[in-house]
Amino acid sequence: MRYACAVYYKRLSEAEGRGQEVQRTVSAELLKAAFRGFFGIKLREEHMIRTPDGKPWYNGAPGCFFNISHCTSAVAVAVAKNPVGVDVEGMRRVRRRTVERCCSKKEIGYVLEEEKTGAVRSDELSEAEAKRFLKLWTLKESYVKMTGEGLRAPLADICFGASDVREAEPGIFIWKKPGQYISCLYTRAEGIAIALTLQQPAFGADAGILWIPYASKAAGSVV
């Protein structure tokens, strides 16, 4: 199978996640490993630049695209042959007003499903609701990182509907916009969600994606 993209990720302990320096160090290690493993070349830091809109860019070799994300729970690096965006999130508290600001009406209905009971509740989302929101948030983040728009983009207009998704494998969900992009949500790693958005590969929408836990010799899961 031809692979359009690989995502290298590493879970962080609570102590590691509190230090931004640790997150940066792990990100650098993952990126070097990803360039060796996926592109077969050595990463040269002098070729890492940013575009005028702030998107990271590698100008040392054609067709080498990458993106990085980290949070207190994990670090993820995506490398691809087309523009790519990645986001990783662990569980955290979420307030209803955040959902209303970032989601479409249909998405709000999906996230706040428990409101159908009519129970009086606080502004803070329940754990189940927060999990649903954070899955959408990672997808939206990965999309705007792929385009280079960042959080300037109106997130409520970037929708990932439940009717458009298919489960490629247990814990791996795919959205496709033919001729535009592929988005993937990976939920197999306990306690975190990783989202990837990739500009549709020139050689077809069925190209594979590798998910590789860092420091493991296993090839990872393939979709």
C-alpha positions as CSV (number, residue, x, y, z in Angstrom):
1,M,0.0,0.0,0.0
2,R,1.1,3.5,-0.7
3,Y,1.1,5.8,2.3
4,A,0.1,9.4,2.1
5,C,0.9,10.3,5.7
6,A,2.4,9.1,9.0
7,V,1.5,10.3,12.5
8,Y,4.1,9.7,15.2
9,Y,2.8,10.2,18.7
10,K,3.9,9.9,22.4
11,R,1.9,9.9,25.6
12,L,3.3,12.1,28.3
13,S,3.2,11.5,32.0
14,E,1.6,14.1,34.2
15,A,5.0,15.4,35.3
16,E,6.3,15.6,31.7
17,G,3.2,17.3,30.4
18,R,3.5,20.2,32.9
19,G,6.8,21.3,31.2
20,Q,6.7,23.1,27.9
21,E,10.4,22.4,27.4
22,V,9.7,18.7,27.6
23,Q,6.9,19.0,25.1
24,R,9.3,20.9,22.7
25,T,12.0,18.3,23.2
26,V,9.7,15.4,22.5
27,S,8.3,17.2,19.4
28,A,11.8,17.7,18.0
29,E,12.6,14.0,18.6
30,L,9.4,12.8,16.9
31,L,9.9,15.1,14.0
32,K,13.5,13.8,13.4
33,A,12.2,10.2,13.7
34,A,9.3,10.9,11.3
35,F,11.6,12.4,8.6
36,R,13.9,9.4,8.8
37,G,11.1,6.9,8.9
38,F,8.7,8.3,6.4
39,F,10.8,10.5,4.0
40,G,14.0,8.6,4.4
41,I,16.0,11.8,4.9
42,K,17.7,13.6,7.8
43,L,15.8,16.6,9.1
44,R,17.9,19.8,8.8
45,E,16.6,22.4,11.2
46,E,18.0,25.3,9.1
47,H,15.4,24.4,6.5
48,M,12.5,24.7,8.9
49,I,10.8,28.1,8.3
50,R,7.3,29.6,8.7
51,T,5.1,31.0,6.0
52,P,3.8,34.6,6.3
53,D,0.6,33.2,8.0
54,G,2.7,31.3,10.5
55,K,2.4,27.8,9.2
56,P,5.6,25.7,9.7
57,W,7.3,24.7,6.4
58,Y,10.2,22.6,5.3
59,N,12.1,24.0,2.3
60,G,15.0,21.5,2.3
61,A,13.3,18.9,0.0
62,P,10.2,19.0,-2.3
63,G,7.1,17.2,-1.1
64,C,8.0,17.1,2.6
65,F,5.2,18.5,4.6
66,F,4.8,18.3,8.4
67,N,2.8,19.6,11.3
68,I,3.2,19.4,15.1
69,S,0.8,19.4,18.1
70,H,1.2,19.0,21.8
71,C,-0.8,19.2,25.0
72,T,-0.2,18.2,28.6
73,S,-1.1,14.6,27.7
74,A,0.7,13.9,24.5
75,V,2.7,15.1,21.5
76,A,1.9,14.3,17.9
77,V,3.8,14.9,14.7
78,A,2.4,14.4,11.2
79,V,4.5,14.0,8.0
80,A,3.0,13.8,4.5
81,K,3.5,14.3,0.8
82,N,0.8,16.9,0.8
83,P,-0.1,19.8,3.1
84,V,-1.2,18.4,6.5
85,G,-2.5,19.5,9.9
86,V,-2.6,17.5,13.1
87,D,-4.0,18.1,16.6
88,V,-3.9,16.1,19.8
89,E,-6.0,16.7,22.9
90,G,-6.4,15.1,26.3
91,M,-9.4,15.3,28.5
92,R,-10.0,18.7,30.0
93,R,-12.9,20.9,31.3
94,V,-15.1,22.6,28.7
95,R,-17.8,25.2,29.1
96,R,-21.0,25.4,27.1
97,R,-20.2,28.9,25.8
98,T,-17.0,27.4,24.2
99,V,-19.2,24.8,22.3
100,E,-21.6,27.5,21.2
101,R,-18.8,29.7,19.8
102,C,-17.0,26.9,18.0
103,C,-19.7,24.6,16.7
104,S,-22.6,24.6,14.2
105,K,-26.2,24.0,15.4
106,K,-26.0,20.4,14.5
107,E,-22.7,19.9,16.2
108,I,-24.1,21.6,19.4
109,G,-26.9,19.2,19.3
110,Y,-24.5,16.3,19.1
111,V,-22.3,17.6,21.9
112,L,-25.1,18.5,24.3
113,E,-27.0,15.3,23.8
114,E,-27.6,15.0,27.5
115,E,-29.7,18.1,27.5
116,K,-32.6,16.1,26.0
117,T,-33.3,14.9,29.5
118,G,-34.3,18.5,30.5
119,A,-32.2,18.4,33.6
120,V,-31.0,21.7,35.1
121,R,-27.2,21.9,34.8
122,S,-24.2,24.1,35.2
123,D,-22.2,25.8,32.4
124,E,-19.5,23.1,32.6
125,L,-20.0,20.1,30.3
126,S,-20.2,16.6,31.7
127,E,-17.3,14.2,30.9
128,A,-19.3,12.5,28.1
129,E,-20.1,15.9,26.5
130,A,-16.6,17.1,26.9
131,K,-15.3,14.0,25.1
132,R,-17.7,14.6,22.2
133,F,-16.7,18.3,21.9
134,L,-12.9,17.6,22.1
135,K,-13.2,15.1,19.2
136,L,-14.8,17.8,17.1
137,W,-12.3,20.4,18.3
138,T,-9.3,18.3,17.3
139,L,-10.8,17.8,13.8
140,K,-11.4,21.5,13.4
141,E,-7.9,22.4,14.6
142,S,-6.3,19.9,12.3
143,Y,-8.2,21.4,9.3
144,V,-7.3,25.0,10.0
145,K,-3.7,23.9,10.6
146,M,-3.7,22.2,7.2
147,T,-5.0,25.2,5.4
148,G,-2.8,27.6,7.4
149,E,-5.7,29.7,8.5
150,G,-5.3,28.8,12.2
151,L,-7.8,30.1,14.7
152,R,-8.6,33.1,12.5
153,A,-11.0,30.7,10.6
154,P,-14.6,30.7,11.8
155,L,-14.6,27.3,13.5
156,A,-18.4,27.0,13.6
157,D,-18.4,26.9,9.8
158,I,-16.0,24.0,9.6
159,C,-18.4,21.0,10.2
160,F,-17.8,17.3,10.7
161,G,-21.2,15.7,10.5
162,A,-21.9,12.3,12.0
163,S,-23.6,11.4,8.7
164,D,-20.4,11.9,6.7
165,V,-18.2,9.7,8.8
166,R,-17.2,6.0,8.4
167,E,-15.4,3.9,10.9
168,A,-12.4,2.5,8.9
169,E,-11.3,0.3,11.9
170,P,-12.3,0.3,15.5
171,G,-11.3,3.7,16.9
172,I,-10.4,5.2,13.6
173,F,-12.9,7.5,11.9
174,I,-12.7,9.0,8.4
175,W,-14.3,12.0,6.7
176,K,-13.6,12.7,3.0
177,K,-14.3,15.7,0.8
178,P,-13.6,14.3,-2.7
179,G,-11.0,16.4,-4.5
180,Q,-10.3,18.5,-1.4
181,Y,-9.2,16.7,1.8
182,I,-9.3,13.7,4.1
183,S,-9.8,14.0,7.8
184,C,-9.2,11.2,10.3
185,L,-9.9,10.9,14.0
186,Y,-7.7,8.4,16.0
187,T,-9.0,7.4,19.4
188,R,-7.1,4.2,20.1
189,A,-4.6,5.7,22.4
190,E,-6.2,5.8,25.9
191,G,-7.1,9.3,27.2
192,I,-6.3,11.2,24.1
193,A,-7.7,12.0,20.6
194,I,-5.6,12.7,17.6
195,A,-7.0,14.3,14.5
196,L,-5.4,14.6,11.1
197,T,-6.4,16.6,8.0
198,L,-4.6,15.9,4.7
199,Q,-5.0,17.7,1.4
200,Q,-6.2,14.9,-0.8
201,P,-3.3,12.9,-2.2
202,A,-2.7,13.2,-5.9
203,F,-2.6,9.4,-6.2
204,G,-6.0,8.9,-4.7
205,A,-8.2,9.0,-1.6
206,D,-7.5,5.4,-0.6
207,A,-3.8,6.0,0.2
208,G,-2.9,4.7,3.7
209,I,-2.2,6.6,6.9
210,L,0.3,5.2,9.4
211,W,-0.2,5.7,13.2
212,I,3.1,5.1,15.0
213,P,3.6,5.2,18.8
214,Y,7.0,6.7,19.4
215,A,9.8,4.5,20.6
216,S,8.1,1.5,19.3
217,K,9.4,-0.6,16.4
218,A,5.9,-1.7,15.4
219,A,4.7,-0.3,12.1
220,G,1.6,1.1,13.7
221,S,-2.0,0.9,12.6
222,V,-2.8,1.4,8.9
223,V,-6.0,2.9,7.4
